Amino acid sequence: MNVDNTIGNNGEHLGDNDMLSSLDAGAVEAAGVSTVLFVDDEPPVLNAMRRFSRGKSWQVITANNGHEALKLFADNKIDIVVSDMRMPEMNGDVLLAKIKQQYPHAIRILLTGHADLKSLENAINYAGIYNYINKPWDDNMLAEVINGAIRFQGSERERKRLEDLTRKQNRQLGRLALSLDKTVKERTIEIEQALTLLKMTHERSKKSFNDALGVVTHLLDWTEGRANNHCRFVSEFSDKVARSLDLSDDDIELTQQAGLLHDIGLMALPEALRKKPVYDMSPEELESYQQHPLVAEMVLAAAPGLENVAKVVKQHHERLDGSGFPEGLYAKDILKVSRIITVVAEYHDLYHGLLIPQCLGQNDAKKYIKKQAGFAYDPHIVEAFFAIINEQDAQKIERFKASVAQLKVGMLLDEDLHAANQLLLLTQGTIITQNIIDRLLSYQHKFKCKFELMVKESE
């Protein structure tokens, strides 16, 4: 067994003996450095792996066979393992399957030859490998796969941290009785808990109250399955619009809070409906969806200090021409703060392809909003909002989630794309081509799945 640290003092390489004496797993973990284990029965290959890893952002440990690798796992916190396929006593697919069973947190990568197709199939099915690299490997490709694995593992840790945080908060918050029917009560437990937190913090101080609003907003985006910080965007840009229109300080504060909480009624809907684009909803689903402003008003009006917020949130889907919901109000009856949130929120949803078929990205969203200005949207608010967006070049929303059907040639992939078994399909930075779109459509059809990709518009 060998251990090799790729980050030495003054950039110097530390040899095996130096590293064995200086290795401190706790210090490495605290520094946020990932540990990569290379397994191969050929010493020259392991030496090549050490040289390849010099100057990289990970720490290296090596093992000569599967048994030594499992012993290293027992004594070290290993984040990623890269194993050769053909080794004496224990092949790579068998080793990685054991690691998956005993140390499921470790990401598994396989080095294999072209003749090992059956073993590769076993590794995918039973070892749940993240990716595989053909031998002889290309250093740039191997580095990209390892860095992608490190990024993926970091995102998984953050997801689990948020889940643990939510569970902890849920245990502390308790339950607040609401005058709703039994079915809605069961679906709105998260709202009840979040509002209990708001009630407690509001009694202490405004700062604590706003901090709690931030927690609720994070919970909203996470529960809705959004990766685009919708509520924070709406709050931030509605605030900017309110200031540009010289609203009072009270109305500006009201705009901030209503922007953060405008979608809280969606938490009363089934999970599948919350995450579904509006244009894909059935008539029955659309009817349920259009009730969420009423649920939000009922919930918010019961929380001290949020009575005015409740009125604004109830109206944030109303339109000037009376075509909105839930009450079909006309211009004179719609609060100005609600009109602001309507423009900003629907622009953001249009940008992310959630409201109108084939409407995706900044250009499509702006075109639709401009066309509806004076009918659905307040034209003065639209003008003020677009002035702010144009000034900032839409930097806050340059990333968006797209289905394969919504992809356009020239878009830039902004996040690694993985299959359901965590196999890496496309890496961050890939430029979308027609060939990639066709391949993804074929993959979805063959394996009965659907992909969502985090992309950017081409510059």
Secondary structure, DSSP 8 states (H G I E B T S, - for coil): -EEE-S--GGG----HHHHHHH--HHHHHHTT-EEEEEE-S-HHHHHHHHHHHTTSSEEEEEESSHHHHHHHHHHS---EEEEES--SSS-HHHHHHHHHHH-TTSEEEEEE-TT-HHHHHHHHHHS--SEEEESS--HHHHHHHHHHHHHHHHHHHHHHHHHHHHHHHHHHH-----SS-HHHHHHTHHHHHHHHHHHHHHTT-HHHHHHHHHHHHHHHHHHTT-SS-HHHHHHHHHHHHHHHTT--HHHHHHHHHHHHHTTGGGGGS-HHHHTS-GGG--HHHHHHHTTHHHHHHHHHHTSTT-HHHHHHHHTTT--TBS--SSS--BGGGS-HHHHHHHHHHHHHHHHTTSSSTT--SHHHHHHHHHHHBTTTB-HHHHHHHHHHHHHHTTGGG-EEEEEGGG--TT-EE-S-EE-TT--EEE-TT-B--HHHHHHHHHHHHHHT---EEEEE---
